[in-house]
Amino acid sequence: MDAAGGKASGGMIDLDQQATTPLAPEALAAMLPYLEKHHWNPHSAHRGGRIAKAALEAARVQVAAVIGAEPERLLFTSGATESNNLALKGAMARGGRLVTFATEHSCVLETARHLERQGVAVSILPVLPDGMPDMEAFAAALGPDVALVSAMRVNNEIGSIWPTAELAQLTHAAGALFHCDAAQGFGKVDCQLSSGLQDADIVSVSAHKIYGPKGIGALYVRAGVDLDPLLDGGGQEGGIRSGTQSPALAAGFGAAARLAQGRMAEDQETAEKLMRLALRALEGVRVRINGPAPSSADRISTNLSLTFDGVDSSRLIAALPGIALSSGSACSSGAGRPSHVLAALGLEAAAVRSTLRLGWGRTTGEAEFVEALASIVKAVSGFQQRAVA
């Protein structure tokens, strides 16, 4: 959907906004000068380079403000996947054990498995049936050998908002570093280092989850934390991340971050209204909601993970070509893999295949949302009636 609440490009109603969000007009406007005329390398010493560098640093300030970080501690990367890889591989280069959770994003879990193949000790903890952390099991997993704990702020499939402040406090008490993948929560829920993330040591964020451009993210690294680089080169970003940065992408990221910070309460109000409409519309079908209760403080208001009894989600998606839908994360769905998040919640294979993820956001128009829900409910009802016939 566009900023006015119309349908997305191709005439589709966009209910896949956990996967990505449309580019905000403000972000595009901020990018255009650096796409059209200021092509300069921000690492060059001449006047053009200084113009590009100024855009980069202004964006750094805007992105850092959303988590309350010192701008100089923020490194631009190509996205949250690179940020998470740099956080885990960079921190674990000095040894020790890594602790993470079974519902983390695939880029964290695959990085953990890579490290394990390299001889690093890794503990992947189970979660409770609603997708929240088992705090007793977590406390028991901590020990003097733990070097790093990695836990996400908001789950990309089931919308659970984790108590990252408490996790960080327990981690620090055990003498370890705490990393948070905040890509899904950044700009939507409290991700301030002074509160929601409570002095996290390393934080990963991404632009395209907050109406910014794809291809850029950031990594906050607390002063005193040493990370080994992933790439060898000029060390342009804090001596840790090498490569020529794009002023255009940075400017778009900065504008999107500033916009998200300024209208977080407004976006939340819109999301909660749409959540109420969704729950009302779903009353007529057999459905299970995965994750924390939609009305609780443990769930973000832009997400529903729904298991429809007797309905194959791939067939349901095919039956609704006018709606952008997914069965889980874009990473697992695109690769044809079943959702590891739903499996970690205890769902059997048949239930996983019957699960649909709905994601909406700032640009979701109420009329289109109601239209999409009516179409989904009608299609689900048809599948369920045929299943019992």
C-alpha positions in Angstrom: 0.0 0.0 0.0 1.2 3.5 -0.6 1.4 6.3 2.0 -2.2 7.3 1.3 -3.4 3.8 2.2 -3.9 2.6 -1.3 -2.9 -0.8 -2.6 0.7 -1.7 -3.1 2.4 -1.9 -6.5 0.8 -4.6 -8.6 -2.6 -4.0 -7.1 -2.0 -6.2 -4.0 -3.1 -5.5 -0.5 0.1 -5.7 1.6 -0.2 -8.0 4.7 3.4 -9.1 4.6 5.0 -6.2 6.4 7.0 -8.3 8.8 9.0 -9.2 5.7 9.5 -5.7 4.5 7.9 -2.3 4.5 7.2 0.2 1.7 9.7 3.0 1.3 8.4 6.1 3.1 8.2 9.2 0.8 10.3 11.1 3.3 13.1 8.5 3.0 12.9 8.6 -0.8 13.1 12.4 -0.7 16.2 12.2 1.5 17.9 9.8 -0.8 17.3 11.5 -4.2 20.0 14.2 -3.9 22.7 11.5 -3.4 21.3 9.4 -6.2 20.9 12.2 -8.7 23.9 14.5 -8.2 26.0 14.0 -5.1 27.6 10.7 -6.2 30.7 11.3 -4.1 32.6 8.7 -2.0 32.1 9.7 1.6 35.6 8.6 2.4 37.3 11.0 -0.1 39.0 14.1 1.2 37.7 16.6 -1.4 34.7 18.9 -1.0 32.4 16.4 -2.8 33.5 13.7 -0.3 32.8 16.0 2.6 29.3 16.6 1.3 28.7 12.8 1.2 30.3 12.3 4.6 28.1 14.9 6.1 25.0 13.0 4.9 26.4 9.8 6.4 27.1 11.4 9.8 23.7 13.1 9.9 22.0 9.8 9.3 24.2 8.2 12.0 22.9 10.7 14.5 19.2 10.0 13.4 19.5 6.2 13.6 21.4 6.3 16.9 18.8 8.5 18.5 16.1 5.8 18.2 18.1 3.6 20.7 19.7 6.4 22.6 23.2 5.6 21.6 26.3 7.8 21.0 26.4 8.2 17.2 30.1 7.3 17.1 29.2 3.8 18.4 26.9 3.0 15.5 28.4 1.2 12.4 26.5 1.1 9.2 26.2 -2.3 7.6 24.4 -3.9 4.7 21.5 -5.0 6.9 20.5 -6.9 10.0 21.9 -10.2 8.6 25.4 -8.7 8.3 25.0 -7.0 11.7 24.1 -10.2 13.4 26.9 -12.1 11.8 29.4 -9.4 12.8 28.1 -9.4 16.3 28.2 -13.1 16.9 31.4 -14.0 15.0 33.2 -10.8 16.1 32.4 -11.3 19.8 33.0 -15.1 19.8 36.5 -14.8 18.2 37.9 -14.7 21.8 36.3 -18.0 22.9 33.7 -18.9 25.5 30.2 -20.2 25.0 27.4 -18.6 23.0 23.8 -18.7 24.4 20.9 -18.1 22.1 17.3 -19.3 21.6 15.4 -21.6 19.2 13.1 -18.9 17.9 15.9 -16.5 16.8 16.1 -15.3 13.2 17.7 -17.8 10.9 20.7 -15.5 10.4 21.5 -15.8 14.1 20.9 -19.5 14.3 22.8 -20.3 11.2 25.7 -18.1 12.5 25.6 -20.0 15.8 25.7 -23.3 13.9 28.7 -22.1 11.8 30.5 -21.1 15.0 29.7 -24.6 16.5 31.3 -26.2 13.5 34.4 -24.1 14.2 34.6 -25.5 17.7 32.7 -22.9 19.6 30.5 -24.1 22.4 26.8 -23.1 21.7 23.7 -23.5 23.7 20.4 -23.0 21.9 17.6 -22.8 24.5 14.0 -23.8 24.0 11.2 -21.4 24.6 7.8 -21.5 26.3 4.7 -22.6 24.3 3.7 -18.9 23.7 7.2 -18.1 22.3 8.4 -16.2 25.4 11.7 -17.1 27.0 11.9 -19.6 29.9 13.6 -17.3 32.4 14.5 -20.2 34.8 16.1 -22.2 32.0 17.9 -19.1 30.8 19.3 -18.4 34.3 20.4 -22.0 34.6 22.2 -21.9 31.2 24.4 -19.0 32.3 27.8 -19.6 33.7 31.3 -18.3 33.9 32.1 -19.8 30.4 29.4 -17.8 28.7 30.9 -15.0 26.5 27.8 -13.8 24.7 24.0 -14.0 24.9 22.0 -13.2 21.7 18.2 -12.6 22.0 15.9 -10.7 19.7 13.6 -7.8 20.8 10.6 -8.8 18.7 10.1 -12.1 17.0 9.6 -11.8 13.2 7.0 -14.6 13.0 4.9 -14.5 16.1 5.3 -10.9 17.2 6.5 -11.7 20.8 8.1 -8.8 22.6 10.9 -10.2 24.8 12.0 -8.8 28.2 15.4 -7.9 26.8 16.2 -5.6 29.7 15.8 -8.5 32.2 17.8 -10.8 29.9 20.6 -8.2 29.6 20.7 -7.7 33.4 21.0 -11.5 34.0 23.6 -11.7 31.3 25.8 -9.0 32.7 25.5 -10.4 36.2 27.0 -13.6 34.8 29.9 -11.6 33.3 28.9 -12.0 29.6 28.0 -9.6 26.8 24.4 -9.2 25.6 23.5 -8.8 21.9 20.0 -8.0 20.7 18.7 -8.4 17.2 16.3 -5.5 17.3 15.4 -5.4 13.6 11.7 -6.1 14.1 11.3 -3.8 17.2 13.4 -0.8 16.2 11.2 2.2 15.7 8.1 0.3 16.8 8.6 -0.6 20.5 10.9 0.7 23.2 14.5 -0.1 22.0 16.2 2.6 24.1 19.5 1.5 25.8 18.3 3.1 29.0 15.1 1.1 29.2 13.8 -1.5 26.7 17.3 -2.8 25.9 18.8 -1.9 29.3 22.5 -1.4 28.4 22.7 -4.0 25.7 26.3 -4.3 24.6 25.6 -4.9 20.9 22.4 -4.1 18.9 21.5 -5.0 15.3 18.9 -2.9 13.3 17.7 -2.7 9.7 16.3 0.1 7.6 13.8 -1.8 5.5 11.7 -2.9 8.5 10.9 0.8 9.3 10.0 2.2 5.8 13.6 2.8 4.9 15.6 1.4 1.9 16.8 -2.2 1.6 20.6 -2.8 1.7 21.5 -0.9 4.8 21.4 -1.6 8.5 23.4 -0.8 11.6 25.2 -2.3 14.5 25.6 -0.5 17.8 28.8 -1.6 19.7 29.2 -0.3 23.2 32.5 1.4 24.0 35.0 -1.2 25.3 33.5 -4.1 23.4 36.0 -5.5 20.8 34.7 -7.3 17.7 36.8 -9.0 15.1 35.9 -7.8 11.6 34.2 -10.0 9.1 35.8 -8.2 6.1 39.3 -7.1 5.6 39.7 -3.6 4.1 39.8 0.0 4.9 37.9 -0.3 8.2 35.7 2.7 7.2 33.1 2.1 9.9 34.8 2.3 13.3 37.7 0.3 12.1 35.5 -2.8 12.3 33.4 -2.7 9.1 35.1 -2.2 5.7 33.6 -1.0 2.5 32.4 2.2 0.8 29.2 3.4 2.3 26.2 4.7 0.3 25.2 8.3 1.4 21.9 7.7 -0.4 21.0 4.6 1.6 22.2 6.2 4.8 20.1 9.3 4.2 17.0 7.2 3.6 17.7 5.2 6.7 18.2 8.3 8.8 15.0 9.9 7.5 13.0 6.7 8.2 14.4 6.5 11.7 13.6 10.1 12.5 10.0 9.6 11.2 9.6 6.3 13.1 10.8 7.9 16.3 8.5 10.9 15.9 5.3 9.0 15.2 5.8 5.8 17.3 2.7 6.5 19.4 0.6 7.3 16.3 1.7 4.1 14.5 1.0 2.1 17.6 -2.6 3.5 17.8 -3.2 2.6 14.2 -1.8 -0.9 14.6 -4.0 -1.6 17.7 -7.1 -0.5 15.8 -6.3 -2.8 12.9 -5.6 -5.7 15.4 -9.1 -5.3 16.8 -10.6 -5.4 13.3 -8.6 -8.5 12.6 -9.7 -10.4 15.7 -13.3 -9.5 15.1 -13.1 -10.7 11.5 -11.6 -14.0 12.5 -14.4 -15.0 14.9 -16.2 -16.9 12.2 -13.4 -19.5 11.5 -11.5 -22.2 13.4 -8.2 -20.6 14.1 -5.4 -20.7 16.7 -3.3 -17.6 17.4 0.4 -18.5 17.9 2.5 -16.5 20.3 1.4 -14.3 23.2 -2.1 -13.1 23.5 -2.9 -10.2 21.0 -4.1 -8.0 23.8 -1.0 -8.5 26.0 2.0 -6.3 26.4 4.1 -9.2 25.2 2.9 -8.9 21.6 3.5 -6.3 18.9 0.3 -5.0 17.4 1.3 -5.4 13.8 1.4 -9.2 13.7 -0.8 -12.3 13.8 0.5 -15.8 13.3 -2.7 -17.9 12.6 -3.1 -21.7 12.3 -6.3 -22.5 10.4 -7.4 -26.0 11.2 -7.6 -28.1 8.0 -6.2 -25.5 5.7 -2.9 -25.8 3.8 -1.4 -22.3 4.0 0.3 -22.6 0.6 -3.0 -23.3 -1.1 -4.6 -20.5 0.8 -2.0 -18.0 -0.4 -2.4 -19.2 -3.9 -6.2 -18.7 -3.6 -5.7 -15.1 -2.7 -3.4 -13.6 -5.4 -4.6 -10.1 -4.6 -3.1 -10.2 -1.1 0.5 -10.3 -0.1 0.7 -13.0 2.5 3.3 -15.4 3.9 3.3 -18.6 5.8 6.2 -17.5 8.0 9.4 -15.6 7.7 10.4 -14.6 4.1 13.7 -16.4 4.7 12.2 -19.8 5.5 9.2 -19.5 3.1 11.4 -18.5 0.2 13.7 -21.4 0.8 10.9 -23.9 1.2 11.8 -24.7 4.8 9.2 -25.2 7.5 9.2 -22.5 10.2 11.7 -23.3 13.0 9.9 -20.7 15.1 6.6 -22.6 15.0 8.3 -25.9 15.6 10.0 -24.4 18.7 6.6 -23.5 20.0 5.6 -27.2 19.8 3.5 -27.1 16.7 3.3 -30.4 14.8 4.2 -30.5 11.1 0.6 -30.4 9.9 -0.1 -27.3 12.1 3.0 -25.6 10.7 1.7 -26.2 7.2 -1.6 -24.6 8.2 -0.2 -21.4 9.5 -0.4 -18.0 7.9 1.4 -14.8 9.1 -0.3 -11.5 8.8 1.7 -8.3 9.1 0.4 -4.7 8.7 1.8 -1.3 9.4 1.7 2.5 9.0 0.5 2.5 5.4 -2.2 -0.1 5.8 -5.5 1.5 4.9 -8.5 0.4 7.0 -10.8 -0.2 4.0 -8.2 -2.4 2.2 -7.5 -4.2 5.5 -11.2 -5.1 6.1 -11.4 -6.2 2.4 -8.4 -8.5 2.8 -9.7 -10.0 6.0 -13.1 -10.7 4.4 -11.4 -12.5 1.5 -9.1 -14.5 3.9 -12.1 -15.6 6.1 -14.2 -16.5 3.0 -11.4 -18.6 1.6 -10.6 -20.3 4.9 -14.3 -21.1 5.5 -14.4 -22.7 2.1 -11.4 -24.9 2.8 -12.6 -25.9 6.2 -16.1 -26.7 5.0 -14.7 -28.9 2.2 -12.3 -30.6 4.7 -15.2 -31.9 6.9 -17.6 -32.7 4.0 
